[in-house]
Amino acid sequence: MGYDIRPIGRVHSELTDRARAPKQGFEDAPDAKLEIFPEFADGLGTVSAGTEVLLLTWLHEAERDVLKVHPRDDLSRPLTGVFATRSADRPNPIGVHRVRVLDVDRRGWLTVHGLEAVDGTPIVDLKPVLDRFLET
C-alpha cells in the first residue's frame, strides 16, 4: 500500500547547508519565506501576521534508512531510536516546525520566524496551533 503526498509549496531560506543549520527553529534560525503554490494559496484563509502555525515539511535531504542516532549529532550521547528524537533522518522524514507568521502576501507567500529547514525544502501542510482543546 502506498500513500501520495503532494507538496503545497517550498521553503526559501538563507540556510543552504543542512549540517550548519540550527537543530531547532528557536536556536537562532533566520526568518524564511514560504512559497505556497498558486493552486493552494486560497487555503491560507485567515492565516495572518502574528499567528503561529505548525509547518509540516518533507525533509528531502534526510537519510531514510536510519533507525538510531546520537541525539543532536553528539557522539557522547548514546544511540537512541529515531522515534524518540527530533532527528531529520528517519523512514518518513516529515518535519514539524512551530513558526510565527510575520507577514502574508495573498499571492501565496508568507514570511515566518523560527524555521530551521533548508532552502528548497518541500512544504507538506500548514496547521493552526491550538493552545487548548476546542470542541467542534
N, C-alpha and C positions, 0 to 999 in steps of 0.2 A: 504494500500500500504506500502510495506517495502523497505528498502534500505540496501544493504550489503556494509560493509566497511571491507576490509582485511588489517590487519597490514602488513606493509612492513619492519618493524624492531622493535627494542626495545632500550630504554634508559638504559644506565649503568651509575649510578651516586653514589657518596657518600651520597647523600640525600636519606634518607630512611623513614623519618617521615614527612608526609605532613604538620603537624602543625608547624614544626620547619623550614620548607623550606622557602626561601625568597619568597615574593609575586611576584616579578618580577626578571627577569634574571640579570638586571643591578644592583641589590641590593646584591652584593657580592655572587652571585651564583658560585659554583665551576665549573671548567672545567668538561665536561662529555664526555662519549663515546657513539656514536650512532652505533648500530649494524644493518646494513641493511642486511636483509636475502639474501642468495646467489641467489635466483631466481629473485631478484630485483636489484642486485649490478650493472648490466650493465646500469641501469637507472641513475647512478651517472654522466655519461658522462663527462663533463668538470668541474664539481664541484671540486674546488681546494682550497688549503690553502689561506687564506686572503679574500675569498669571504663571503658575507653574504647571508643567506638563511632564508626563513620562514619555520619553522618546525611545522607541524601540528601533534598533538598528540591526543590520546583518554585518557582523564583524568579518568582513571579506578577507582579511589578511590572517585570520586565525588558523591554527593547526587543528584539524578536526579529528585526529586520531589520538588525542591526548586525554588521559583519564586521571592522571595525578600530576600535580605541580608543587613547586615550592612557593607558598603564598608570597605574593608581591615580588617574585623572582629572587627571593632572599634564600640563598643556599644554606644558610644556618637554620632555617625553619624546616621542619620535617615535611616530607612529601604528604600531600593532602589531596583527597578526591576533588575533582574539579567542581562537583555539585555543591561542595561546602566552601567554595571560594567565588570570587568575582572574576576569575581568570577569563580572558577572551578565548583562550584555547579550550575547546570542548566540542563534543559531537555536533551540536547545533548551536553555532556561535551567535546567539541572539543577545544583543547588548541592551541593557535597561539603564537609562540615564534620566535623572530628575534635573530638569533645567528650568531656568526662569526666562520667560519671554520678555525681551527688551523692546522689540518693535515688530509690527506685522505690516507687510505690504500686501494688499489684497490680490496682487497678481501671483501670490504663492510663495513669497519669500519671508522668512522670519529671521530675526536676529535673536540669538539666545546666549545666556551666560551659564557657564558651568558644564561645558561639554568637552570631554576628553577624546572623542572619536576623531580619527584622522581624516584628512581631506579625501573626498570621494566615497566615503562610507555610505552604502545604501540605507535609506530610511524605510522601515517596515510599517510603522504606525506611530500615531500620537494619541495619547490618552490624557484626560484631565487628572490632576492629583486630587484625590478625595481624602480630606483630613479627618473625616468622621463617617460613620456608617449612614448611608442615606437609603431610605425605602423608596421604591418606585412603584 
